[in-house]
């Protein structure tokens, strides 16, 4: 559903840029195409710049970055934004394919629990294209899920997540799995644990999750955005009780979607900060991949804070 919507919106956007160029000047087809691509890229640059403007306005105390590191961070976040919403998400079928879960004797011979990846707000399972490859290369069995409708209540995602957990465990023969949630996906996982308990989950790892909400949620669409507003009733209800199992929070103190960035922290959890990193760039970061692998392997020495 999201892939089709993004494809359609991109086509309409490109058509609009083409119409504007043809109305303003007698441009060649090549020039018109370049202008249309430039318009697509410029709009995403504006959106990323706006997110950082909000992040600066609502920032929490964080390690200072030099000009070069700050510029690299912004450019990496811009690249992640374009890669995700222009190339990967609209063409999910080309990039992702089915989950490759072992079954039967192959699954029974594995000592590790499978990993289930839960994406964030406005995304799909395609958000995990890069990290899924890194986890599989390290020997993990990895499953994904797409939460739909995109702008529905987080409550509506709990039952599909519960069914997907049952499917993964049934296919692999494992008794429990590891949940990894990016952004809103971490809240979905926590709500599942609150409603269904932790009997089928060994550990929860969140990446850039707004555990205490985000000011950016005030400009988001849908009930799920409203639920992520700081100090809202839904988040307050989610906070009780405290985490029911081993939980690792991986976050960036320079996040440009969750603000103030202190809202990324979750009382009672283990925290791993990775500075100089944007919200979407977490999905393509070797530093995040290394920290995530260490967290999943439960090696306290290896999960140490990374810079």
N, C-alpha and C positions, 0 to 999 in steps of 0.2 A: 504493500500500500504506500509506504513512504517513498520507495524507489520510483513508483509511477508518478507520485505527486511532485517529486523533485525534478524528474525528467520533463514533465509538463511545464513546471514553473521556469525551468531553464530555457525551454524552447520559446515560451512567451517573452521572457526577458530578452533573449537574443533577437527575437522578432521586433521588439520595441526599439532596441538600439539600431537595428537595420533601418527601420522606418524613420527614425530621427535623422540618421546620417543621410539617407536618400532625400529627405525633405530639405535639409540644410545645404547640401552641396551635391554636385554631379560627380560622385566618387566612383572609382572603378570597383568591381566586385572584390578584388583583393583588399583594397583599402577599407571597404565596408566590412569585410570579415575581420580585419585587424581591429577596427574600431569596436566591433561587437564583442570580440574577445577582451579588448581593453576595458570595455564597460563592465563586463562580468567580473574581471579581476579588481577593478577600481571599487565597485560596490562592496566586495568582500574586504578590501583593505579599509574601507570606511567603517564597516561593522566591527572589525578587529580593533581599530583605533578607538572607536566609541566604547568598546568593552574595557579597554585599558584606561580610558578617561574616567569611567565609573569606578574602576578598581583603585585608581589613585585617590579619587574623592572619598572612597569608603575604606581606605587601606588600614590594615593592622600593622603594628610594628614588625619589621622584618629585616633580615640582613640587607645592607645596601649593596646594590649592584653598580658596577662601573658603567660608563656609557656604552662600551663595546658589548659587555654581557647583556645589558638591557636591550640593545638593538638586536643582538642575536636571538634573545628570547622572543621579542615581538615578531621578528621575521619567521622564526620557527613556528610560532602560533598561527601566523598568517598562512604559511605553507600547509600546516595541518588542517586549517579551515578549508582552504581551496581543495586539497587532496580529498578530504572527507565529503564535502557537500557538492563538489562539482564533478569529481571523478568516481569515487568509490561508492557512496551511498546511492546515487541514481542508477548505477550499474552493478548492484549488489550480486546478481546472479553470475556475472562475469568474474567477480573477484573472490567470492566466498565458497560456493559449493556446499555440499552437505557436510555436516559434522562427521568426523572420522573417529567414531568410538569403537573400541574393540569389543567383541562379543564372545560368548562361549569360553573355550579353554584359554584363548588369548587374554581375555579380561580376567579370568580367574587366576592366571599366573602373575598378575601385576600386584605389587605391594602398595602402590600409591592409590589414594582415592582419586576419582575423576574430578575435574574442575568445571564448574558451570559459570560462564561469563554473562553478566547482566548489564546491558547498556544504559546510557543516560537519556536525559530529556531531549526530545526532538531527533533521536537517532534510531538506529536499528542494529541488528546483529553485525552488520558490516563495520561497525565501529571497532570491532575486534580483529579486523583483517591482519594487521601487523603483529599485535601481541599474541594472537592465537598461534601464529607460525613460530614465534619465539618459545612459547610454552611447549608446543609439540616437539620442537627440536630438542628441548631439554628432557623429553621423555614423558610428559604429562598427557593424559587423555582429556580432551577439551570439548565441551559442548557449549552451545550458544542458544539464545532465545531472542525473538523480536517481540517487543511489548506493543500491542496495538489495542485501540486507536492511540495515535501518537499523543494527543492532548487530553487524554482521559484522566480520571482520578487514579491516584496511586493504588487505592483500594482495589480497583478493577484488575490490577496486574498481579495480585497475590495468588489468585486461583490458577491462572496460566503458569505462573512460576512453580507452584506446587505440583501441577501436572508434569511439567518438564523435569522437575527433580525426580518424580516417580519414574518417568520414562528412562532417564539416564541411569538410575540405579538398577532398574530392571534389565536394561540392555547390557550393562557392564558387570552385573552381579555384585556390585559393591554395596556395603551397608550404609555408607555415608559418603558425602562429597564435600568439596570445598567451594564456597560461593565467593565470587569476585564481582564487585559492582563498581562501575564508573559513574560518578556524579549521582544523578537520581537513582541509578541502579542500586547503589548502596542503601538508599532509603527503602526501596522495594524489598531488598533482602532483609533488612531489619524488620520491616512490617510482617514479612512472612514468618520470621522467627518469633515475633511477638504473638502472632495468631496461631501458628502451627507448632511451635516449639522447635528445639534443636536436635531432636532424636536422629534426623537424617542429614545433619550438617555438622562437619567436623571443625570448620573454621570459616570466618568471614574476613575478607580483605576488601577494603574500600579504597578507591582512587579518586581523589578530588570530590568527595561527596559532601554536600552542604548539610552536615549533620544538625546544624543549628540555623539553617536557612541561609538565604542570600538576598541582598537588596535588589539584585538583578531580576529576581522572580516577580517584582512588581510590574515589570514591563513584559513579562512572558504571557503566552496564551494558554488557556485551558485550566481545568481544575487542578492538575498536577503542579502547575506554576504557582497557583494560589496557595497550595499546600506547602510550598517551599519558602514562603515568606517568613522572615524571622519573627519569633514570638507568637506564631499562629497556633490555633487550637490543635491542629493536626500534629505539628511537630512536638508540642508539649505533651500530647497523649503518647506519641512514639517514644518519648524520653523515659517513660516509666513502664516496665522496670528498666534497669540498666542492661547493657549487653549480656545476653544469656550464654555466651560461649567465647572462646578465644577470638578476639577481634583485633586486626591490625589496620590502622588508618595511615595510608600513604597520601601525602598532600604536598602542595607547593605553597609556601608563604607569599608567593607572587602570583597566585591564581587570579585570572582576569574574569572569571564567571562567578565565583563564590566570594562575596564581599559583605562585611569585612572578613578577611581571611582567617581570623580566629574562629569563625563559625565552621571551619573545616574540622575542628577538633571534636572528639567524642569522649566525654568523661568515662573512665574505666577501661579504655582501649589502649593498646600500644601504638605510639605515634612515630612515624618515620617521615621527616621533612626532606624534600628535595627542592632546593631553591633555584631561582632562575628559569622557571618552567611555567608555561601557560596551561590552561585547562584542557584544551583539545590536544596539545602537543604531548600530553602525558601518554596518549594512546600510541605514540610513535617514538618514545624515548628509550634508548638503551639503559639509561639510569633507572627509569621506572621498571623496565623489564628485569633488571638485575635485582632490584629491591623486592619486586613481586615474587620472583623465583625463590629468593631467600626466605620470604615470609611464608610461602606455601610449604617450603621444606622444614620450617620451624627450626631454623638454625639461628639462635639469638646473636651469635657473634657476627654472622654474615648480614643480618638485617639492619645493622647499624646505620645511623643517619648518614645520608650521602649528600655531597655538595657538587 
